[in-house]
Amino acid sequence: MKKLIIPLILCLMLSACGYVKYGADDAEAEENNMEIDEDYKAAVERAEILSENYDSEKGLTAAQKKLLAEEYEKVDGIKFIQHSNGRDVKVYRHKDEPSIYLLYDGFWLTCVKGTYTMPGECSDMYDTLEDTGFKPFDWNRGLNGKGVVICENTEFTVADFNGYTLFSVNYPDVDIEIENMPMKALIYEDGGRTERVEFVIASSRYMEELSQKNIDDAAELLAKTGFGERSRELAEEMAQSLDKAGYKRDDGDVSVRSTGDAYVGETAAYNLFTVSKN
């Protein structure tokens, strides 16, 4: 069991456009020639209503219990511990829309959701990655015309708390215990061809190694983005790189760069492991 208690922040100064599952209002979508997925929007709205209308003194109503049972499934392996009251915060994931989560401890309920942008031109990449351990949730196009598909595993989405800061930074009384490392993956592409994959990994003395699931998920993502038979080897190297100083190496058709304890302000926030095609 791993415990994570430091902030994890990643900022990307890029602009998104295209097809939006949710995250923009109708006016913004129309202005930017985007189409909103109404089913996803409705699922988000039901999740928000569920949390906004929750009464901590009365508990869940029959209708809310029915909604939670029908639309959500409990996520195992992630537990928030509130030390002052001893309550465990349970994590629930939407069955049809896996980027929508509810955090619930019996007295408190909130919705966690990520902006989900999917441009038509990257739909094939989204389809390829959707069933991996890294869920694509955003896409950006840089000034050079190249794109980046941004993915997170469940642990990153929940621990990072809507992309702002680690949950326990906002709530110092709360720690998170998790089986798998919070990880983010950025797939840089040009015309649908993957040029490099960058993994963003939590940096914490409480989380010293990747789980086997982390390694398997990374290997699968690399395989599906064109790194072939070397995918497993590269994923294993990433796992071994966490206790090493940063390094670079060039191995023919692939180059690797590892950066340990990258800093945000004065706090080590994450490790980076980048695999590029030469």
FITOR-30746 format. One line per field, with one value per atom (N, C-alpha, C): y, z, x; residue number from 1. Coordinates in Angstrom, 3 decimals, decimal comma. Example, Ala and Ser with C-alpha at 12.3 -4.5 7.8 and 13.67 -1.06 7.14 Angstrom:
FITOR-30746
py = c(-5,690  -4,500  -3,300  -2,250  -1,060  0,030)
pz = c(7,800  7,800  7,800  7,080  7,140  7,870)
px = c(13,190  12,300  13,200  12,850  13,670  12,900)
k = c(1  1  1  2  2  2)
//
This chain:
FITOR-30746
py = c(-1,185  0,000  1,244  2,201  3,408  4,593  5,542  6,749  7,955  8,852  10,002  11,263  12,199  13,395  14,673  14,698  15,902  16,374  17,638  18,140  17,605  17,471  17,010  17,912  18,766  19,759  19,724  19,731  19,815  20,816  21,837  22,857  22,739  22,769  22,728  23,983  24,825  26,090  25,886  25,131  24,849  25,135  25,274  25,581  24,407  24,079  22,930  23,364  22,486  22,760  21,451  21,449  20,245  19,799  18,514  17,898  17,785  18,270  18,294  17,363  16,350  15,513  16,319  17,083  18,002  18,855  19,996  20,859  22,281  22,488  23,832  24,011  25,250  25,459  25,585  25,627  25,630  26,836  28,015  29,225  29,118  28,621  28,471  27,443  26,362  25,334  25,882  26,666  27,233  28,210  29,032  30,028  29,352  28,191  27,513  26,340  26,327  25,294  23,899  23,727  22,446  21,870  20,561  19,857  19,173  19,385  18,796  17,476  16,472  15,186  15,319  15,292  15,539  14,423  13,173  12,076  12,259  12,653  12,878  14,072  15,117  16,308  15,959  15,129  14,736  13,920  13,043  12,239  13,116  14,140  15,077  15,842  16,296  17,073  16,239  14,964  14,102  13,897  13,766  13,611  14,860  16,032  17,282  17,470  17,141  17,257  16,324  15,116  14,148  14,698  15,325  15,840  17,159  18,024  19,328  19,203  18,218  18,053  17,073  16,596  15,639  16,327  15,702  16,218  15,357  15,913  15,135  14,648  15,365  14,947  13,809  13,835  12,812  11,639  11,838  10,791  10,733  9,723  9,578  9,253  9,882  9,537  8,237  7,686  6,460  6,675  7,840  8,133  8,255  8,860  9,006  7,649  6,802  5,457  4,675  4,832  4,137  4,614  5,942  6,506  6,012  5,985  5,533  4,060  3,255  1,826  1,549  2,314  2,055  2,611  3,776  4,450  4,317  3,891  3,922  2,551  2,393  1,212  1,666  0,937  1,311  0,999  1,914  1,732  1,190  -0,014  -0,603  -0,117  -0,180  0,166  1,636  2,465  3,884  4,228  4,790  5,123  6,410  7,367  8,575  8,368  8,736  8,594  9,979  10,229  11,492  11,234  11,741  11,372  11,950  13,104  13,736  12,971  12,352  11,646  10,148  9,682  8,258  7,697  8,548  8,039  7,809  6,786  6,494  7,072  7,750  8,299  7,262  6,805  5,809  6,511  5,857  6,399  5,572  6,249  5,593  6,171  5,297  5,702  5,431  6,367  6,185  4,999  4,131  2,905  3,185  4,200  4,489  5,611  6,491  7,639  7,614  6,878  6,602  7,797  8,992  10,156  10,932  10,407  11,033  10,178  10,799  10,093  10,782  10,010  10,548  10,093  11,021  10,709  10,824  9,787  9,728  9,061  9,684  9,115  8,892  9,030  8,853  10,156  11,172  12,488  13,590  13,222  14,221  13,558  14,280  13,723  14,799  14,487  15,468  14,779  15,532  15,025  15,464  14,550  14,844  14,498  15,449  15,193  15,934  15,367  16,031  16,583  17,708  18,194  17,138  16,834  15,737  16,297  16,603  17,171  16,140  15,898  14,931  15,503  15,900  16,404  15,261  15,531  14,495  13,909  14,753  14,269  13,324  13,276  12,360  11,239  11,067  10,085  8,670  8,359  7,028  6,783  7,796  7,662  7,470  8,225  8,071  6,649  6,156  4,807  3,776  3,995  3,069  3,026  4,192  4,298  4,110  4,171  4,194  2,998  1,827  0,617  0,331  1,235  1,046  1,606  1,466  2,010  3,514  4,133  5,582  6,103  6,794  7,291  8,642  8,771  10,087  11,027  12,237  13,168  14,560  14,814  16,141  16,051  17,051  17,103  18,559  18,821  20,188  20,217  21,337  21,536  22,703  22,487  23,534  24,430  25,476  26,422  25,787  24,694  24,015  23,022  22,967  22,081  20,675  20,370  19,036  18,982  17,773  17,632  16,797  16,871  16,027  15,531  14,211  13,595  13,344  13,831  13,789  12,729  11,814  10,696  10,642  10,074  9,874  8,498  7,910  6,739  7,206  6,295  6,648  7,309  6,781  7,313  8,764  9,130  10,515  11,425  11,006  11,832  12,152  11,147  11,338  12,069  11,676  12,294  13,743  14,038  15,392  16,316  15,742  16,498  17,573  17,108  18,001  18,822  18,340  18,973  20,198  20,438  21,634  21,300  20,483  20,131  18,867  18,228  16,978  17,171  16,210  16,294  16,695  16,030  16,254  17,575  18,299  19,643  20,616  20,482  21,296  20,900  19,630  19,106  18,393  19,137  18,575  17,400  17,259  16,167  14,853  14,887  13,733  13,203  11,903  11,215  10,270  9,882  8,916  7,681  6,507  5,251  4,553  4,208  3,657  2,509  1,593  0,442  0,756  1,651  1,968  3,427  3,710  5,073  5,968  7,191  8,162  8,491  8,323  8,559  9,262  10,078  10,774  10,400  10,341  10,045  11,071  11,653  12,618  12,006  11,822  11,240  12,360  12,666  13,726  13,117  13,685  13,101  14,166  13,701  14,565  13,823  14,280  13,614  12,207  11,939  10,616  9,687  10,109  9,288  9,722  8,779  9,089  9,411  10,558  10,929  10,625  10,859  10,522  10,386  9,662  9,493  9,931  10,788  11,262  10,820  10,099  9,667  10,624  11,072  11,941  11,103  10,979  10,038  10,789  10,518  11,183  10,984  12,030  11,968  12,138  11,069  11,121  10,042  10,350  9,339  8,255  8,525  7,525  6,573  6,914  6,067  5,863  4,784  4,600  3,774  3,081  2,223  2,109  1,742  1,484  0,105  -0,050  -1,370  -2,152  -3,443  -4,240  -3,754  -3,306  -2,774  -1,517  -0,640  0,542  0,142  -0,843  -1,280  -1,897  -2,722  -3,350  -2,300  -1,312  -0,253  0,548  0,876  1,636  0,836  -0,462  -1,315  -1,387  -1,498  -1,564  -0,257  0,876  2,168  2,326  1,960  2,068  1,164  -0,036  -0,953  -0,390  0,219  0,735  2,047  2,677  3,915  3,692  2,416  2,145  1,779  1,395  1,036  -0,470  -1,215  -2,620  -3,499  -4,393  -5,402  -4,802  -3,550  -2,935  -2,319  -2,342  -1,659  -2,165  -3,482  -4,041  -3,667  -3,767  -3,409  -1,950  -1,066  0,363  0,641  -0,038  0,145  -0,313  -1,415  -1,894  -0,909  -0,330  0,668  1,884  2,305  3,428  3,133  1,926  1,552  1,590  1,156  1,126  2,494  3,458  4,773  5,661  5,290  6,194  6,422  5,447  5,620  5,984  6,493  6,910  8,402  8,978  10,373  10,447  11,651  11,818  11,375  10,866  10,415  10,467  10,404  10,310  9,168  8,518  7,511  7,402  7,060  6,910  5,485  4,771  3,353  3,096  3,650  3,428  4,138  3,394  3,987  4,623  4,472  5,012  5,736  6,891  7,585  7,733  7,735  7,767  8,903  9,616  10,646  10,472  10,444  10,316  11,513  12,112  13,258  12,932  12,947  12,638  13,890  13,841  14,930  16,285  16,400  17,705  18,602  19,882  20,759  21,690  21,889  22,956  23,870  25,080  25,931  25,308  25,096  24,495  23,059  22,503  21,167  20,198  19,082  18,051  17,526  17,566  17,238  15,960  15,687  14,522  14,082  12,855  12,326  12,268  12,418  12,343  11,232  10,472  9,447  9,564  9,905  10,189  9,200  8,623  7,711  8,343  8,554  9,222  8,303  8,467  7,765  8,630  8,063  8,814  8,849)
pz = c(0,000  0,000  0,000  -0,822  -0,926  -0,396  0,222  0,715  0,025  -0,475  -1,257  -0,578  -0,288  0,437  -0,107  -1,388  -1,924  -3,145  -3,550  -4,706  -6,017  -6,979  -8,310  -9,306  -10,034  -10,916  -12,250  -13,332  -14,659  -15,474  -16,016  -16,810  -18,260  -19,157  -20,592  -21,238  -21,774  -22,371  -23,850  -24,126  -25,481  -25,604  -26,815  -27,004  -27,629  -27,108  -27,585  -28,551  -29,491  -30,385  -30,919  -31,477  -32,092  -31,504  -31,172  -30,675  -29,157  -28,431  -26,978  -26,401  -25,649  -24,982  -23,884  -23,115  -22,136  -21,596  -21,045  -20,491  -20,975  -22,017  -22,514  -22,518  -22,283  -22,367  -23,838  -24,084  -25,464  -26,254  -25,606  -26,299  -26,703  -25,787  -26,091  -27,193  -27,149  -28,173  -29,544  -29,598  -30,874  -31,410  -30,537  -30,948  -31,538  -30,994  -31,438  -32,374  -32,911  -33,872  -33,292  -32,040  -31,362  -31,109  -31,009  -30,750  -29,389  -28,552  -27,216  -27,232  -26,616  -26,470  -25,366  -25,728  -24,771  -23,739  -24,119  -23,153  -22,038  -22,420  -21,416  -20,533  -21,161  -20,413  -19,398  -19,798  -18,891  -17,720  -17,994  -16,928  -15,921  -16,413  -15,524  -14,682  -15,311  -14,588  -13,501  -13,775  -12,750  -11,589  -11,910  -10,850  -9,995  -10,625  -9,874  -9,015  -9,562  -8,793  -7,585  -7,810  -6,721  -5,581  -5,913  -4,857  -4,281  -5,127  -4,647  -3,758  -4,024  -3,258  -2,100  -1,865  -0,780  0,572  1,462  2,811  3,803  4,401  5,278  6,538  6,965  8,165  7,875  6,699  6,356  5,593  4,985  4,183  2,802  2,026  0,664  0,677  -0,218  -0,398  -1,192  -1,261  -2,026  -3,493  -4,033  -5,430  -5,657  -4,706  -4,844  -4,737  -3,823  -3,702  -4,996  -5,602  -6,851  -7,968  -8,037  -9,046  -8,850  -7,596  -7,310  -7,695  -7,400  -7,696  -9,193  -9,907  -11,332  -12,209  -11,866  -12,762  -12,354  -11,116  -10,623  -10,136  -10,114  -9,534  -8,606  -7,518  -6,550  -7,115  -6,906  -7,343  -6,173  -6,312  -5,261  -5,383  -4,287  -4,306  -4,110  -3,883  -3,602  -2,369  -1,364  -0,147  0,446  0,700  1,406  2,896  3,727  5,171  5,796  6,501  7,227  8,691  9,123  10,426  11,583  11,397  12,508  12,900  11,915  12,230  11,949  11,379  11,155  9,999  9,205  8,108  6,849  6,107  4,823  3,711  2,767  1,608  0,494  0,060  -1,009  -2,362  -3,365  -4,724  -5,620  -6,339  -7,284  -8,680  -9,691  -11,075  -11,881  -12,777  -13,628  -14,564  -14,697  -15,483  -16,977  -17,488  -18,926  -19,277  -18,326  -18,555  -17,512  -17,768  -16,739  -16,278  -16,838  -16,336  -15,302  -14,920  -13,884  -12,625  -11,499  -10,228  -9,149  -8,149  -6,935  -5,753  -4,844  -3,589  -2,473  -1,635  -0,655  0,627  1,773  3,052  4,013  3,522  4,369  4,920  5,016  5,509  4,496  3,456  2,506  1,135  0,099  -1,249  -2,255  -3,199  -4,217  -5,539  -6,614  -7,973  -8,431  -9,003  -9,607  -11,083  -11,952  -13,387  -14,114  -15,199  -16,008  -17,270  -17,751  -19,067  -20,097  -20,972  -21,920  -23,325  -23,954  -25,293  -26,290  -27,352  -28,360  -29,752  -30,434  -31,792  -32,758  -33,814  -34,797  -35,384  -35,572  -36,224  -35,353  -34,051  -33,174  -32,666  -33,280  -32,772  -32,818  -33,834  -33,916  -32,742  -32,363  -31,222  -29,936  -29,795  -28,617  -28,540  -29,660  -29,688  -29,314  -29,770  -29,491  -28,004  -27,349  -25,960  -24,944  -25,393  -24,468  -23,525  -24,001  -23,180  -22,429  -22,470  -21,713  -20,304  -19,493  -18,140  -18,106  -19,246  -19,340  -20,185  -19,558  -20,278  -20,924  -22,240  -22,875  -22,459  -22,043  -21,602  -22,205  -22,897  -23,485  -24,644  -25,497  -26,676  -26,954  -27,362  -27,670  -28,954  -29,650  -30,870  -30,650  -30,851  -30,655  -31,869  -31,747  -32,843  -34,031  -33,784  -34,873  -35,613  -35,251  -35,925  -35,380  -34,490  -33,909  -32,711  -32,374  -31,306  -30,152  -29,037  -27,892  -27,316  -27,146  -26,488  -25,039  -24,106  -22,686  -22,007  -21,301  -20,653  -19,169  -18,368  -16,947  -16,544  -15,550  -14,937  -13,829  -13,340  -12,335  -11,127  -10,670  -9,462  -9,626  -10,815  -11,050  -11,055  -11,747  -11,845  -10,469  -9,623  -8,305  -7,357  -7,330  -6,408  -6,770  -8,082  -8,534  -8,405  -8,140  -7,799  -8,823  -9,998  -11,084  -11,669  -11,565  -12,260  -11,588  -10,336  -9,674  -8,722  -7,739  -6,790  -6,071  -5,436  -4,759  -3,681  -3,555  -2,608  -1,212  -0,696  0,685  0,896  -0,203  -0,031  0,347  -0,321  0,040  1,391  1,733  2,982  3,741  4,538  5,178  6,102  6,533  7,426  6,674  5,354  4,540  3,806  3,918  3,136  2,167  1,128  0,179  0,161  0,298  0,215  -1,068  -1,876  -3,189  -3,520  -4,345  -4,738  -5,940  -6,817  -8,041  -8,051  -8,674  -8,740  -9,604  -9,149  -10,040  -11,209  -12,428  -13,611  -14,686  -15,451  -16,587  -17,808  -18,978  -20,204  -21,262  -21,906  -22,974  -24,257  -25,239  -26,513  -27,536  -27,971  -28,946  -30,343  -31,200  -32,519  -33,604  -34,805  -35,978  -37,103  -37,437  -38,479  -38,118  -36,826  -36,385  -36,057  -36,360  -36,069  -34,744  -33,829  -32,530  -32,693  -32,138  -32,152  -30,819  -29,727  -28,413  -27,404  -26,338  -25,224  -23,956  -23,199  -21,941  -20,786  -19,843  -18,646  -17,497  -16,804  -15,635  -14,416  -13,478  -12,371  -11,056  -10,107  -8,806  -8,191  -7,578  -6,915  -5,416  -4,669  -3,236  -2,530  -1,367  -0,600  -0,088  -0,125  0,300  -0,839  -2,060  -3,209  -3,990  -3,703  -4,231  -5,507  -5,860  -7,036  -7,706  -8,984  -9,725  -9,360  -9,456  -9,277  -10,581  -10,525  -11,744  -12,721  -12,196  -13,071  -13,785  -13,073  -13,718  -14,897  -14,674  -15,715  -16,893  -16,565  -17,620  -18,433  -17,744  -18,435  -19,353  -18,856  -19,668  -20,889  -20,693  -21,810  -22,866  -22,425  -23,372  -24,146  -23,446  -24,129  -25,167  -24,807  -25,750  -26,954  -26,706  -27,818  -28,766  -28,213  -29,040  -29,731  -29,302  -29,954  -30,828  -31,132  -32,166  -31,729  -30,454  -30,006  -30,039  -30,459  -30,794  -29,700  -30,111  -29,195  -28,067  -28,225  -27,196  -26,077  -26,210  -25,264  -23,836  -23,656  -22,312  -21,716  -22,508  -22,050  -21,609  -22,383  -22,052  -20,790  -20,619  -19,417  -18,175  -18,303  -17,182  -16,861  -17,901  -17,674  -16,944  -17,317  -16,631  -15,146  -14,804  -13,407  -12,652  -13,319  -12,675  -12,591  -13,371  -13,431  -12,236  -11,455  -10,408  -9,302  -9,050  -7,995  -8,561  -9,808  -10,429  -10,707  -10,867  -11,299  -12,754  -13,203  -14,581  -15,570  -16,702  -17,718  -19,086  -20,121  -21,503  -22,166  -23,120  -23,918  -25,277  -26,262  -27,633  -28,064  -28,440  -28,769  -30,172  -31,162  -32,544  -32,914  -33,026  -33,467  -32,336  -31,099  -29,933  -29,027  -28,499  -27,482  -26,216  -25,076  -23,770  -22,947  -22,259  -21,319  -20,013  -18,899  -17,584  -16,732  -16,078  -15,186  -13,829  -12,806  -11,467  -10,677  -9,899  -8,981  -9,669  -10,729  -11,353  -10,354  -10,324  -9,275  -9,769  -8,923  -9,067  -7,874  -8,115  -7,003  -6,294  -5,001  -4,229  -3,841  -4,413  -4,027  -5,189  -4,949  -5,973  -6,245  -7,491  -7,797  -8,608  -9,515  -10,361  -11,002  -11,500  -12,333  -13,771  -14,720  -16,130  -16,806  -17,654  -18,444  -19,862  -20,790  -22,162  -23,128  -23,999  -25,040  -26,392  -27,220  -28,521  -29,645  -30,790  -31,999  -32,751  -33,137  -33,861  -35,362)
px = c(0,845  0,000  0,887  0,587  1,385  0,599  1,295  0,641  1,251  0,433  0,880  0,417  1,357  0,942  1,585  1,983  2,597  1,843  2,018  1,275  1,819  0,938  1,317  0,630  1,383  0,791  1,511  0,762  1,364  0,580  1,250  0,579  1,013  0,062  0,344  -0,214  0,639  0,211  -0,084  -1,126  -1,540  -3,033  -3,519  -4,930  -5,647  -6,835  -7,598  -8,676  -9,013  -10,117  -10,647  -11,841  -12,359  -13,675  -13,759  -14,978  -14,888  -15,883  -15,838  -16,889  -16,460  -17,444  -18,124  -17,341  -17,903  -16,772  -17,122  -16,093  -16,243  -17,019  -17,313  -18,820  -19,288  -20,728  -21,131  -22,434  -22,920  -22,425  -22,378  -21,936  -20,474  -19,643  -18,214  -18,014  -18,785  -18,663  -19,041  -20,122  -20,554  -19,526  -18,963  -17,967  -16,737  -16,357  -15,141  -15,438  -16,660  -17,055  -16,864  -17,340  -17,225  -18,611  -18,662  -19,907  -19,831  -20,850  -20,856  -21,618  -21,036  -21,706  -22,752  -24,010  -25,088  -25,226  -24,929  -25,017  -23,998  -22,784  -21,745  -22,110  -22,599  -23,005  -24,084  -25,059  -26,138  -25,596  -24,613  -24,029  -23,303  -22,599  -21,916  -22,929  -24,002  -25,003  -25,674  -25,949  -26,545  -25,580  -24,286  -23,295  -23,214  -23,272  -23,209  -24,451  -25,622  -26,857  -26,815  -26,300  -26,203  -25,362  -24,236  -23,360  -23,871  -24,423  -24,886  -26,117  -26,974  -28,206  -28,063  -26,863  -26,657  -26,815  -27,561  -27,808  -27,032  -25,986  -25,116  -25,827  -26,864  -27,587  -28,563  -29,176  -30,174  -29,579  -28,401  -27,795  -28,408  -28,034  -28,533  -30,031  -30,768  -32,172  -32,270  -33,464  -33,670  -33,313  -33,690  -33,388  -31,886  -31,176  -29,728  -29,030  -29,494  -28,928  -29,132  -30,302  -30,612  -29,680  -29,470  -28,583  -27,154  -26,687  -25,331  -25,170  -26,186  -26,104  -26,180  -26,999  -27,210  -26,103  -25,562  -24,620  -23,159  -22,887  -21,510  -21,061  -19,725  -19,108  -17,986  -17,780  -16,758  -15,373  -14,446  -13,061  -12,250  -11,732  -10,905  -9,464  -8,742  -7,329  -7,032  -8,062  -7,867  -8,695  -8,048  -8,773  -8,221  -9,096  -8,716  -8,972  -7,998  -8,120  -8,235  -9,328  -9,509  -9,141  -8,020  -7,495  -8,313  -8,914  -9,625  -10,881  -11,549  -12,797  -12,730  -11,629  -11,461  -12,260  -12,909  -13,733  -12,892  -13,277  -12,646  -13,510  -12,859  -13,559  -13,515  -14,682  -14,763  -14,827  -14,285  -14,241  -15,157  -16,048  -16,940  -16,699  -16,705  -16,483  -17,757  -18,096  -19,269  -19,041  -20,037  -19,884  -19,709  -20,400  -20,343  -19,376  -19,116  -18,232  -17,115  -16,022  -15,015  -14,199  -14,420  -13,691  -14,516  -15,687  -16,517  -16,435  -16,091  -15,950  -16,778  -17,175  -17,777  -16,934  -16,663  -15,976  -17,004  -17,108  -18,192  -17,707  -17,982  -17,569  -18,742  -19,965  -21,129  -21,666  -20,792  -21,206  -20,900  -20,193  -19,690  -19,631  -20,040  -20,106  -19,737  -18,842  -18,480  -18,189  -18,309  -18,064  -16,678  -15,927  -14,633  -14,737  -14,470  -14,573  -13,456  -13,013  -12,007  -12,626  -12,117  -12,535  -12,173  -13,093  -12,887  -13,024  -11,901  -11,899  -11,399  -12,172  -11,753  -11,971  -10,906  -11,060  -11,292  -12,038  -12,292  -11,025  -10,004  -8,791  -7,980  -8,259  -7,535  -8,437  -9,606  -10,557  -9,984  -9,180  -8,585  -7,649  -6,876  -5,973  -6,768  -7,858  -8,712  -9,266  -9,767  -10,322  -9,261  -8,038  -6,946  -6,617  -6,669  -6,238  -7,355  -8,601  -9,741  -9,767  -9,363  -9,425  -8,133  -7,178  -5,940  -6,118  -5,072  -5,120  -4,994  -4,675  -4,565  -5,725  -6,666  -7,836  -7,526  -7,675  -7,490  -8,611  -8,244  -9,279  -9,115  -8,022  -7,854  -6,878  -6,943  -6,085  -5,761  -4,542  -4,134  -3,325  -3,407  -2,634  -1,691  -0,404  0,577  0,716  1,491  1,681  2,394  3,122  3,828  2,929  1,663  0,727  0,689  1,606  1,621  0,676  0,223  -0,749  -0,226  -0,945  -0,645  -1,961  -2,051  -3,195  -2,798  -3,614  -3,279  -4,130  -3,473  -4,155  -3,787  -4,680  -4,417  -4,910  -4,242  -4,851  -5,801  -6,602  -7,615  -6,987  -5,854  -5,214  -4,813  -4,319  -3,924  -5,146  -6,199  -7,403  -7,958  -8,052  -8,657  -7,715  -6,441  -5,496  -5,216  -5,237  -4,936  -6,147  -7,309  -8,515  -8,848  -9,284  -9,693  -8,555  -7,327  -6,219  -5,639  -5,981  -5,459  -4,320  -4,574  -3,525  -3,934  -2,984  -3,270  -4,328  -5,213  -6,326  -5,863  -4,820  -4,414  -3,682  -3,383  -2,827  -3,941  -5,086  -6,244  -6,816  -6,682  -7,234  -6,110  -5,325  -4,128  -4,417  -5,672  -6,027  -6,244  -6,149  -6,496  -5,260  -5,034  -4,017  -4,713  -4,007  -4,558  -3,668  -4,288  -3,577  -4,001  -3,033  -3,333  -2,385  -2,866  -2,065  -1,175  -1,650  -0,913  -0,493  0,632  1,160  0,271  -0,036  -0,697  0,227  -0,273  0,544  -0,267  0,440  -0,131  0,708  0,085  0,821  0,462  1,473  1,277  1,820  0,943  1,337  1,443  2,653  2,890  2,818  1,952  1,752  1,820  2,096  2,121  1,414  0,214  -0,551  -0,967  -1,187  -1,593  -0,445  0,787  1,962  2,578  2,758  3,355  4,835  5,252  6,668  7,336  6,620  7,171  6,041  6,353  5,428  6,145  5,503  6,094  5,207  5,792  5,082  5,405  4,384  4,524  4,152  5,082  4,938  5,090  4,230  4,318  5,698  6,222  7,516  7,291  7,498  7,228  8,016  8,536  9,257  8,315  7,010  6,036  5,671  6,070  5,759  7,045  7,728  9,077  9,132  8,053  8,131  6,770  6,807  5,589  5,048  3,747  3,156  3,295  3,012  3,041  1,984  0,841  -0,204  0,275  0,993  1,556  2,444  3,297  4,225  3,461  2,471  1,676  0,922  0,353  -0,398  0,516  1,726  2,669  3,113  3,366  3,780  2,681  1,437  0,319  0,187  0,313  0,209  1,315  2,542  3,658  3,451  2,936  2,688  1,641  0,607  -0,479  -0,120  0,978  1,408  2,639  2,946  3,935  5,327  5,531  6,874  7,118  6,124  6,273  6,840  7,753  8,295  9,122  9,533  10,366  9,535  8,223  7,344  7,524  7,540  7,701  9,045  10,100  11,448  11,502  10,885  10,897  10,089  8,961  8,153  8,922  9,637  10,450  11,574  12,177  13,230  12,673  11,461  10,830  10,681  10,243  10,065  11,391  12,461  13,773  14,425  13,921  14,557  14,217  13,205  12,729  13,749  14,622  15,619  16,990  17,016  18,267  18,235  19,412  19,488  19,046  18,708  18,278  19,336  18,903  19,851  19,196  20,070  19,625  20,371  19,714  20,422  19,752  20,557  20,082  20,364  19,322  19,467  18,926  19,588  19,200  17,915  16,825  15,575  14,780  15,253  14,539  15,531  15,105  15,894  15,057  15,737  15,066  15,643  14,780  15,235  14,475  15,208  14,596  14,979  13,999  14,227  13,632  14,467  13,991  13,688  12,624  12,263  12,230  11,437  11,218  10,486  10,832  10,331  9,238  8,258  7,277  7,492  7,989  8,384  9,568  9,448  10,533  10,217  9,141  8,701  8,849  9,507  9,599  8,201  7,779  6,390  6,239  7,161  6,972  8,283  8,281  9,356  8,856  9,756  9,398  10,204  9,535  10,228  9,706  10,589  10,200  10,831  10,021  10,482  10,169  11,195  11,027  11,483  10,803  11,220  12,218  13,339  14,374  14,061)
k = c(1  1  1  2  2  2  3  3  3  4  4  4  5  5  5  6  6  6  7  7  7  8  8  8  9  9  9  10  10  10  11  11  11  12  12  12  13  13  13  14  14  14  15  15  15  16  16  16  17  17  17  18  18  18  19  19  19  20  20  20  21  21  21  22  22  22  23  23  23  24  24  24  25  25  25  26  26  26  27  27  27  28  28  28  29  29  29  30  30  30  31  31  31  32  32  32  33  33  33  34  34  34  35  35  35  36  36  36  37  37  37  38  38  38  39  39  39  40  40  40  41  41  41  42  42  42  43  43  43  44  44  44  45  45  45  46  46  46  47  47  47  48  48  48  49  49  49  50  50  50  51  51  51  52  52  52  53  53  53  54  54  54  55  55  55  56  56  56  57  57  57  58  58  58  59  59  59  60  60  60  61  61  61  62  62  62  63  63  63  64  64  64  65  65  65  66  66  66  67  67  67  68  68  68  69  69  69  70  70  70  71  71  71  72  72  72  73  73  73  74  74  74  75  75  75  76  76  76  77  77  77  78  78  78  79  79  79  80  80  80  81  81  81  82  82  82  83  83  83  84  84  84  85  85  85  86  86  86  87  87  87  88  88  88  89  89  89  90  90  90  91  91  91  92  92  92  93  93  93  94  94  94  95  95  95  96  96  96  97  97  97  98  98  98  99  99  99  100  100  100  101  101  101  102  102  102  103  103  103  104  104  104  105  105  105  106  106  106  107  107  107  108  108  108  109  109  109  110  110  110  111  111  111  112  112  112  113  113  113  114  114  114  115  115  115  116  116  116  117  117  117  118  118  118  119  119  119  120  120  120  121  121  121  122  122  122  123  123  123  124  124  124  125  125  125  126  126  126  127  127  127  128  128  128  129  129  129  130  130  130  131  131  131  132  132  132  133  133  133  134  134  134  135  135  135  136  136  136  137  137  137  138  138  138  139  139  139  140  140  140  141  141  141  142  142  142  143  143  143  144  144  144  145  145  145  146  146  146  147  147  147  148  148  148  149  149  149  150  150  150  151  151  151  152  152  152  153  153  153  154  154  154  155  155  155  156  156  156  157  157  157  158  158  158  159  159  159  160  160  160  161  161  161  162  162  162  163  163  163  164  164  164  165  165  165  166  166  166  167  167  167  168  168  168  169  169  169  170  170  170  171  171  171  172  172  172  173  173  173  174  174  174  175  175  175  176  176  176  177  177  177  178  178  178  179  179  179  180  180  180  181  181  181  182  182  182  183  183  183  184  184  184  185  185  185  186  186  186  187  187  187  188  188  188  189  189  189  190  190  190  191  191  191  192  192  192  193  193  193  194  194  194  195  195  195  196  196  196  197  197  197  198  198  198  199  199  199  200  200  200  201  201  201  202  202  202  203  203  203  204  204  204  205  205  205  206  206  206  207  207  207  208  208  208  209  209  209  210  210  210  211  211  211  212  212  212  213  213  213  214  214  214  215  215  215  216  216  216  217  217  217  218  218  218  219  219  219  220  220  220  221  221  221  222  222  222  223  223  223  224  224  224  225  225  225  226  226  226  227  227  227  228  228  228  229  229  229  230  230  230  231  231  231  232  232  232  233  233  233  234  234  234  235  235  235  236  236  236  237  237  237  238  238  238  239  239  239  240  240  240  241  241  241  242  242  242  243  243  243  244  244  244  245  245  245  246  246  246  247  247  247  248  248  248  249  249  249  250  250  250  251  251  251  252  252  252  253  253  253  254  254  254  255  255  255  256  256  256  257  257  257  258  258  258  259  259  259  260  260  260  261  261  261  262  262  262  263  263  263  264  264  264  265  265  265  266  266  266  267  267  267  268  268  268  269  269  269  270  270  270  271  271  271  272  272  272  273  273  273  274  274  274  275  275  275  276  276  276  277  277  277  278  278  278)
//
